[in-house]
Amino acid sequence: MTYLDHAATTPMVPEALAAMTAELGRVGNPSSLHGSGRAARRVVEESRETIAAALGCRPGEVVFTGGGTDADNVALKGLYWARHREDPARRRILISAVEHHAVLDPAAWLAQQQGAVLEVLPVDSLGRLRPETLRAAIEADPASVALISVMWANNEVGTVQPIAELAAVAREFEIPLHSDAVQAIGALPVDFAASGVSAMSLTGHKLGGPLGIGALVLARGTVPVPLLHGGGQERDVHSGTLDTPSIAGFAAAVEAAVRNLDAHAATLHALRSELVAGVLAAVPDARYNGDPDDRLPGIAHFSFAGCEGDSLLMLLDARGIECSTGSACSAGVARPSHVLIAMGHDEASARSSLRFSLGHSSTESDVAQLLEALPPVVERARRAGEIAAARHNRS
Amino acid sequence: MRVLAAMSGGVDSAVAAARAVEAGHELTGVHLALAEAPDSLKGKGCCTPEDARDARRVADVLDIPFYVWDLAEQFRVDVIDNFVAEYAAGRTPNPCLRCNESIKFAAVLDRAIGLGFDAVCTGHYARLVDGPSGRELHRAVDPDKDQSYVLGVLDADQVAHALFPLGGSVKTEVRAEAAARGLTVAAKPDSHDICFIPDGDTAGFLQARLGERPGSFVDTSGAVLGAHSGAYGFTVGQRRGLRIGTPAPDGRPRYVLDVSVVDNRVTVGPAEALEVAGLTADRPRWCGPAPAGTFECRVQVRAHGEAVPAAVTAIPEGLQVAFSEPVRGVAPGQAAVLYDGTRVLGSATIAATV
């Protein structure tokens, strides 16, 4: 099996597995006042400090959530409600056109159900939101902007956004900017304080930690209205008994990911260069998508003209090579990617795409396996496309 | 063989796939997503997210790869738009037949063959028999479930690449087998209605797309009997839901005899006026070698009708059918499927009655 889908989820690193399993056998609710509770609380707080140190934020700014989607929803809905409550004129939400559904959908929901005005800002052909585009959108009516959300790096094509420049624009107008950094942590240097963003989402399982745990980093003074009401465990922004084992594993993974960042990124970069060169040599008309330079080191995304991405995925899967066509909805129906459409692809081109994503367990042999399997698979998928097109034209 | 199993999430396609696996074929399951806005179906009909999940669970149990293929756009163009256009033209289409012809055994089969599969397996009730001149399509043994009529549009090449593992079974056996195999869909109710009209309100569906086109009911002499909101909504042979207002002078039920969308008139009359001696049909499709000249066979003119004896003549534009005895309720747009005993010879689309 050749796993080339680390952007979907990546195996846990040994440090995280050890930290998590050590806690799984212990009892103690971090909110309890007795000894067991205090011991659990200590693990949680030390984990928070570890994460804060790794990300350049204060421990008090780390709010644990049930993952990236949870964090994004708290940021989008919670900050919209808080900002709108302060000033009802604030109705506009500005997001990039390449956001993950975890940002796109809550923003659309706020527009449909809560009277927000959603403005989806266009990106260039590499998938970047230009700071001047953001500035122009704000300047149309600065007082009406409730919040801005722009991802740190794109999960499909890997393009990195000029996040510090975008945050500087937002700060000029004193508007909070949230960034979904789920793909960035552990792949790029991320310094929360230096970046100037007001809120940032991350999740454990994309960086070698456990599933089901994540965090929303909230700068001081950025206080969302909670989505979940209950014990108020996390600064009253998020409720629910804290998951000590997952938090311990998450912190160990973040620490390891950031500590190993340079070496890891260099390894991934080298592997990806090999993969990209190999794919372009094997399939000369493949189109390599995204920013060629300023991108996540582990993601390689291609369009294969004349092929259905679904067909390619299925044929590769049958040969033990696992990759992705992008993001799938719950029914598993692959819609043409909004990210590629926003980058100027037509629907057919968007449907012809595959993402290969590398991670800490990837090897040269994985790349070699892919390069061996790919040419006949592309040829076969292309022929299937031609047969279907021929019948369509006949009828 | 490498077999692609179309898995709707229902019990039939689940058992069909299970039998194909057991027969030693190398299976891959696909669920066809045919609804462009599946949420609007509110859990009814076919190809909802719930059906996709059910199909996926069956694939899990069978331990076969499973994917969802999005054919919604093609389905809309080839089946739904065609359905509406046919009604608008005063004909009565059969969308299941159209789906088999242009989706399941065309778009899906083509893609499957292109991807290296040898056949497409479905849960249709029909039998495939190897005959002297190739693979033959026959009626299923369960007369209540027999779906050979809606497969009558398949040509010899399509039939050669089909697999129908349920043709020799009756439905109760299939359900029992699903339960015995531990398939979670064993007790799932059968789907009946047109899958893209889950509430069964075909008239409402058409009216939303074609609008109101008020017109008249007339009798065979041309006398106006009442008003309707669109001739396209009526089918030759229809008795229920006419709402003419004034009863027939003799008090007997009236039937739709003719639908004319050109002048928006629906002609009604007594049952015996429905009787026709024959029909002409176009778009012939043959399940084997195309016959020439005139030959005797049986012809079925609607999904749940009897096949009746007739003399069929192949003409350049299609077929001429002369029934041995007059037949009622022949609606243009429906398929005339030709049988020799249980064997399907071919089909054509009814153009007019004579």
Interface residues (C-beta under 8 A of the other chain):
Chain A: E308 D310 S311 L313 M314 L315 D317 A318 S330 A331 G332 V333 A334 R335 R380 A381 R383 A384 G385 E386 I387 A388 R391 H392 S395
Chain B: T28 H31 A33 P38 P49 A52 R53 R56 P65 Y67 V68 W69 D70 A72 Q74 D78 S102 A106 A107 D110 R111 I113 G114 L115 G116
